[in-house]
Amino acid sequence: MKLAFLVLLLVNLALLAWQQGAFGHFSDSGREPERVARQIEAERFRVLSEKEVQKLRERAGPSKGSGGDSAIGQ
């Protein structure tokens, strides 16, 4: 049992060292480039007032759906 504990401890320490870059960097493409590419630009978002929402709804015209979101904001 002690041997299993020591092996797991050594494996965890090795993985921690590898994650922190102790063995060098194997690729410079970033940790998760596909997720970085899909990030949303938060600075482009803004909260709309009720008047702005109504203008957008009028410009979009009547919805063809079942009207499931018609109760939103009421």
N, C-alpha and C positions, 0 to 999 in steps of 0.2 A: 504494500500500500504506500509506503514511503517512497519507493522507487517511482511509482506512477505519479505521485505528487511532484516529485523533483523533475521528472520528464516534462510534465505539463507546465511547470513553472519556467523551465528553460525554454520551451517552445514559445510561451507567452512573451518572455523577455526578448527572444530573437525576433518575433513578429513586431513587437513594439519598436525595437531598434531599426528594423527594416522600414517600418512606416514613418519613422522620424528621419529617414535618409542616411542612416549610419553606413549603409553599404553603397551609397552613391545613387544617382538618379538613372533609371533605366530608360525612361522616355521623357521628352520635354513637351509632350502634347497636352499636358494638364491632367488633373486627376480624373475629371469627368467632362470631357469636351462636349459630348452630346447634350448634357444637361445645361452647360453654360450657353450653348447655342440657342437653347429653347427658353432662356430666361426672359421674363417680362420686364420691360423698362418701366419701373414704377413712377418715374418722374413724368411720364406721359399721361398718367391717370389723373382725373380730377372729379370731384363730387358735383353732380348736376343739381340745380335748383328745380323746384316743381314746374316753373315756367319753361325751363329748358327741356325737361322731360316731355311736357305736353307738346312743345314745338316739334320735337323729334317724332313723337307718335303721330302727329298730324301729317308730317312730311312722309312718314312711312306708309300711311294709308291704312285701310282696314286689314286686320290680320285674317288669314285664311284658316287658322287653327281653331281649336274648340274653345278658345277664349280662356284658357287655363290661367293666364297671367293677368287677366283683367281685374282681379281682386287685389293685385299688388299695389301698395301705396294708398289703399282706401281705408 
